[in-house]
């Protein structure tokens, strides 16, 4: 009973159209940034290394290398701050979480590209 009530409340916060992407995909996440009274779009580009949760609590982690330093950012999937998620490249992976990429640098970070027909 309480699960049904929780789902009914959560359903109002879910986005109708969620962009399809998976673990290992290289994505551009377009987020709304508030600067004073102006709002602009900022793009965070990187590889999706994890997805977790379900419903309105679903999250995903994007990792990229900036100036030789690894930067990870965790986004809520159904957040109104996320404008869109644009998939740049799809990759073949055999893991649900790609945390092993944290220890790798250079060419070791590359993933094999998935070729859809």
HELIX and SHEET records of a PDB file:
HELIX    1   1 UNK A    2  UNK A   11  1                                  10    
HELIX    2   2 UNK A   55  UNK A   57  5                                   3    
HELIX    3   3 UNK A   99  UNK A  103  5                                   5    
HELIX    4   4 UNK A  106  UNK A  109  5                                   4    
SHEET    1   A 5 UNK A  69  UNK A  76  0                                        
SHEET    2   A 5 UNK A  59  UNK A  66 -1                                        
SHEET    3   A 5 UNK A  38  UNK A  52 -1                                        
SHEET    4   A 5 UNK A  26  UNK A  35 -1                                        
SHEET    5   A 5 UNK A  82  UNK A  89 -1                                        
END                                                                             
